[in-house]
Amino acid sequence: MNGKKSPSESEEQIGFVRWWEGQFPRVRLFHVPNGGHRAMSVARKMKQEGVRPGVPDLCCPEWRLWIEMKRQSGGRLSADQKDWIDYLEGIGDTVIVGKGAQDASRQVLEWLSSRER
């Protein structure tokens, strides 16, 4: 092992969002704040407000595209995430699971290319 720490999921997502904004400045992308550690009172209120576990991290409404970010290595989908992916794909949306910013950006470009054919 080379001793280099793999970037966190958050760092990967920040890199991906920067790439997206440079690549598609007029296409809106937003983060769904479902993860993270919170006080129980805040988590309870967010659940009442509609926050649901497993919803993908990022959404592009214009393209009906959702992106779930994972670390380059070691990131796994939870049962809730798999359930949301099945649901979203079942209603005709597209979900990309990116293992790091570079993988997610590659998949977005491939998906866009396949839509143009």
C-alpha positions as protocol buffer text, in pm:
chain_id: "A"
residue {
  index: 1
  type: MET
  ca { x: 0 y: 0 z: 0 }
}
residue {
  index: 2
  type: ASN
  ca { x: 133 y: 344 z: -87 }
}
residue {
  index: 3
  type: GLY
  ca { x: 2 y: 516 z: 229 }
}
residue {
  index: 4
  type: LYS
  ca { x: -222 y: 756 z: 34 }
}
residue {
  index: 5
  type: LYS
  ca { x: -568 y: 786 z: 181 }
}
residue {
  index: 6
  type: SER
  ca { x: -854 y: 741 z: -60 }
}
residue {
  index: 7
  type: PRO
  ca { x: -1070 y: 1055 z: -95 }
}
residue {
  index: 8
  type: SER
  ca { x: -1392 y: 1056 z: 109 }
}
residue {
  index: 9
  type: GLU
  ca { x: -1731 y: 1030 z: -57 }
}
residue {
  index: 10
  type: SER
  ca { x: -1785 y: 1398 z: 24 }
}
residue {
  index: 11
  type: GLU
  ca { x: -1456 y: 1497 z: -143 }
}
residue {
  index: 12
  type: GLU
  ca { x: -1549 y: 1290 z: -449 }
}
residue {
  index: 13
  type: GLN
  ca { x: -1891 y: 1454 z: -465 }
}
residue {
  index: 14
  type: ILE
  ca { x: -1743 y: 1804 z: -438 }
}
residue {
  index: 15
  type: GLY
  ca { x: -1508 y: 1721 z: -726 }
}
residue {
  index: 16
  type: PHE
  ca { x: -1794 y: 1584 z: -934 }
}
residue {
  index: 17
  type: VAL
  ca { x: -2014 y: 1890 z: -873 }
}
residue {
  index: 18
  type: ARG
  ca { x: -1727 y: 2120 z: -976 }
}
residue {
  index: 19
  type: TRP
  ca { x: -1682 y: 1916 z: -1294 }
}
residue {
  index: 20
  type: TRP
  ca { x: -2058 y: 1924 z: -1364 }
}
residue {
  index: 21
  type: GLU
  ca { x: -2082 y: 2301 z: -1320 }
}
residue {
  index: 22
  type: GLY
  ca { x: -1792 y: 2351 z: -1560 }
}
residue {
  index: 23
  type: GLN
  ca { x: -1928 y: 2101 z: -1813 }
}
residue {
  index: 24
  type: PHE
  ca { x: -2299 y: 2190 z: -1799 }
}
residue {
  index: 25
  type: PRO
  ca { x: -2331 y: 2544 z: -1656 }
}
residue {
  index: 26
  type: ARG
  ca { x: -2697 y: 2579 z: -1754 }
}
residue {
  index: 27
  type: VAL
  ca { x: -2815 y: 2235 z: -1640 }
}
residue {
  index: 28
  type: ARG
  ca { x: -2917 y: 2234 z: -1276 }
}
residue {
  index: 29
  type: LEU
  ca { x: -2794 y: 1973 z: -1033 }
}
residue {
  index: 30
  type: PHE
  ca { x: -2876 y: 1963 z: -663 }
}
residue {
  index: 31
  type: HIS
  ca { x: -2775 y: 1764 z: -359 }
}
residue {
  index: 32
  type: VAL
  ca { x: -3031 y: 1569 z: -157 }
}
residue {
  index: 33
  type: PRO
  ca { x: -2925 y: 1604 z: 209 }
}
residue {
  index: 34
  type: ASN
  ca { x: -3013 y: 1254 z: 330 }
}
residue {
  index: 35
  type: GLY
  ca { x: -2685 y: 1147 z: 488 }
}
residue {
  index: 36
  type: GLY
  ca { x: -2473 y: 1274 z: 771 }
}
residue {
  index: 37
  type: HIS
  ca { x: -2490 y: 1268 z: 1146 }
}
residue {
  index: 38
  type: ARG
  ca { x: -2741 y: 1491 z: 1322 }
}
residue {
  index: 39
  type: ALA
  ca { x: -2894 y: 1536 z: 1663 }
}
residue {
  index: 40
  type: MET
  ca { x: -3193 y: 1304 z: 1709 }
}
residue {
  index: 41
  type: SER
  ca { x: -3433 y: 1599 z: 1729 }
}
residue {
  index: 42
  type: VAL
  ca { x: -3308 y: 1733 z: 1394 }
}
residue {
  index: 43
  type: ALA
  ca { x: -3319 y: 1388 z: 1232 }
}
residue {
  index: 44
  type: ARG
  ca { x: -3676 y: 1337 z: 1355 }
}
residue {
  index: 45
  type: LYS
  ca { x: -3787 y: 1674 z: 1216 }
}
residue {
  index: 46
  type: MET
  ca { x: -3615 y: 1609 z: 881 }
}
residue {
  index: 47
  type: LYS
  ca { x: -3791 y: 1272 z: 855 }
}
residue {
  index: 48
  type: GLN
  ca { x: -4124 y: 1444 z: 920 }
}
residue {
  index: 49
  type: GLU
  ca { x: -4035 y: 1697 z: 648 }
}
residue {
  index: 50
  type: GLY
  ca { x: -3982 y: 1418 z: 396 }
}
residue {
  index: 51
  type: VAL
  ca { x: -3616 y: 1319 z: 413 }
}
residue {
  index: 52
  type: ARG
  ca { x: -3590 y: 950 z: 323 }
}
residue {
  index: 53
  type: PRO
  ca { x: -3294 y: 717 z: 359 }
}
residue {
  index: 54
  type: GLY
  ca { x: -3143 y: 583 z: 39 }
}
residue {
  index: 55
  type: VAL
  ca { x: -3237 y: 865 z: -198 }
}
residue {
  index: 56
  type: PRO
  ca { x: -2943 y: 923 z: -436 }
}
residue {
  index: 57
  type: ASP
  ca { x: -2705 y: 1207 z: -350 }
}
residue {
  index: 58
  type: LEU
  ca { x: -2758 y: 1427 z: -657 }
}
residue {
  index: 59
  type: CYS
  ca { x: -3046 y: 1501 z: -892 }
}
residue {
  index: 60
  type: CYS
  ca { x: -3066 y: 1666 z: -1234 }
}
residue {
  index: 61
  type: PRO
  ca { x: -3442 y: 1718 z: -1288 }
}
residue {
  index: 62
  type: GLU
  ca { x: -3406 y: 1832 z: -1650 }
}
residue {
  index: 63
  type: TRP
  ca { x: -3256 y: 1499 z: -1751 }
}
residue {
  index: 64
  type: ARG
  ca { x: -3438 y: 1280 z: -1494 }
}
residue {
  index: 65
  type: LEU
  ca { x: -3090 y: 1176 z: -1384 }
}
residue {
  index: 66
  type: TRP
  ca { x: -2986 y: 1080 z: -1033 }
}
residue {
  index: 67
  type: ILE
  ca { x: -2629 y: 1021 z: -917 }
}
residue {
  index: 68
  type: GLU
  ca { x: -2530 y: 817 z: -615 }
}
residue {
  index: 69
  type: MET
  ca { x: -2172 y: 890 z: -518 }
}
residue {
  index: 70
  type: LYS
  ca { x: -1944 y: 631 z: -361 }
}
residue {
  index: 71
  type: ARG
  ca { x: -1577 y: 628 z: -275 }
}
residue {
  index: 72
  type: GLN
  ca { x: -1339 y: 494 z: -538 }
}
residue {
  index: 73
  type: SER
  ca { x: -1303 y: 178 z: -334 }
}
residue {
  index: 74
  type: GLY
  ca { x: -1504 y: 23 z: -56 }
}
residue {
  index: 75
  type: GLY
  ca { x: -1834 y: 205 z: -106 }
}
residue {
  index: 76
  type: ARG
  ca { x: -2139 y: -20 z: -111 }
}
residue {
  index: 77
  type: LEU
  ca { x: -2506 y: 41 z: -176 }
}
residue {
  index: 78
  type: SER
  ca { x: -2738 y: -3 z: 121 }
}
residue {
  index: 79
  type: ALA
  ca { x: -3070 y: -188 z: 93 }
}
residue {
  index: 80
  type: ASP
  ca { x: -3249 y: 150 z: 103 }
}
residue {
  index: 81
  type: GLN
  ca { x: -3031 y: 281 z: -180 }
}
residue {
  index: 82
  type: LYS
  ca { x: -3097 y: -27 z: -393 }
}
residue {
  index: 83
  type: ASP
  ca { x: -3471 y: 12 z: -329 }
}
residue {
  index: 84
  type: TRP
  ca { x: -3466 y: 378 z: -440 }
}
residue {
  index: 85
  type: ILE
  ca { x: -3262 y: 293 z: -750 }
}
residue {
  index: 86
  type: ASP
  ca { x: -3513 y: 22 z: -845 }
}
residue {
  index: 87
  type: TYR
  ca { x: -3800 y: 264 z: -790 }
}
residue {
  index: 88
  type: LEU
  ca { x: -3645 y: 550 z: -989 }
}
residue {
  index: 89
  type: GLU
  ca { x: -3546 y: 326 z: -1279 }
}
residue {
  index: 90
  type: GLY
  ca { x: -3895 y: 172 z: -1269 }
}
residue {
  index: 91
  type: ILE
  ca { x: -4054 y: 513 z: -1333 }
}
residue {
  index: 92
  type: GLY
  ca { x: -3816 y: 581 z: -1622 }
}
residue {
  index: 93
  type: ASP
  ca { x: -3545 y: 786 z: -1452 }
}
residue {
  index: 94
  type: THR
  ca { x: -3175 y: 706 z: -1485 }
}
residue {
  index: 95
  type: VAL
  ca { x: -2950 y: 639 z: -1188 }
}
residue {
  index: 96
  type: ILE
  ca { x: -2571 y: 639 z: -1205 }
}
residue {
  index: 97
  type: VAL
  ca { x: -2363 y: 497 z: -922 }
}
residue {
  index: 98
  type: GLY
  ca { x: -2024 y: 664 z: -946 }
}
residue {
  index: 99
  type: LYS
  ca { x: -1722 y: 517 z: -774 }
}
residue {
  index: 100
  type: GLY
  ca { x: -1550 y: 849 z: -739 }
}
residue {
  index: 101
  type: ALA
  ca { x: -1583 y: 1174 z: -931 }
}
residue {
  index: 102
  type: GLN
  ca { x: -1394 y: 1052 z: -1235 }
}
residue {
  index: 103
  type: ASP
  ca { x: -1609 y: 740 z: -1271 }
}
residue {
  index: 104
  type: ALA
  ca { x: -1932 y: 938 z: -1223 }
}
residue {
  index: 105
  type: SER
  ca { x: -1831 y: 1198 z: -1484 }
}
residue {
  index: 106
  type: ARG
  ca { x: -1734 y: 924 z: -1730 }
}
residue {
  index: 107
  type: GLN
  ca { x: -2071 y: 755 z: -1682 }
}
residue {
  index: 108
  type: VAL
  ca { x: -2260 y: 1083 z: -1732 }
}
residue {
  index: 109
  type: LEU
  ca { x: -2079 y: 1148 z: -2060 }
}
residue {
  index: 110
  type: GLU
  ca { x: -2143 y: 790 z: -2178 }
}
residue {
  index: 111
  type: TRP
  ca { x: -2512 y: 820 z: -2087 }
}
residue {
  index: 112
  type: LEU
  ca { x: -2542 y: 1151 z: -2272 }
}
residue {
  index: 113
  type: SER
  ca { x: -2370 y: 1003 z: -2575 }
}
residue {
  index: 114
  type: SER
  ca { x: -2608 y: 706 z: -2578 }
}
residue {
  index: 115
  type: ARG
  ca { x: -2910 y: 942 z: -2566 }
}
residue {
  index: 116
  type: GLU
  ca { x: -2789 y: 1127 z: -2876 }
}
residue {
  index: 117
  type: ARG
  ca { x: -2791 y: 817 z: -3097 }
}
